[in-house]
Amino acid sequence: MNNVAERVVNFVRRHRTFFLLFLGGLTVLLINWLLLPFVLRIEANRRAAAQAQSLSQSFAGEPISRKELFMEDEPDFVPPVLYYRAPLVSWNAEFAAQFWQQLDDKTIQDLKKNADERINTLLEAIP
């Protein structure tokens, strides 16, 4: 066992520069492997927080006005009914003529035909 320890010590003495560079590189790699995930996680959390902040600001609600929440009070006075023309007591032929159109013979025949077809389907449905 003593022989192995002496060999290792001799190897380290002969290759001191290589050994020190190897240990330094190994130390840097271990530090990177241990610290890099923490640094990346912190940066990712910062980005996520910034995105969440901008998203929440874009969906921020606008204040609702009092008029939208509550109905306004009714006015104290009610205006009287205003007639723009004198009301009709009964309809006359001239007044009713503006709302009536005389049907032509073809339209009357089509209406009769549709009514007959409907009556026939109703009568056929009776057991």
Secondary structure, 3 states (H helix, E strand, C coil): CHHHHHHHHHHHHHCHHHHHHHHHHHHHHHHHHHHHHHHHHHHHHHHHHHHHHHHHHHCCCCCCCHHHHCCCCCCCCCCCCCCCCCCCCCCCHHHHHCCCCCCCHHHHHHHHHHHHHHHHHHHHHCC
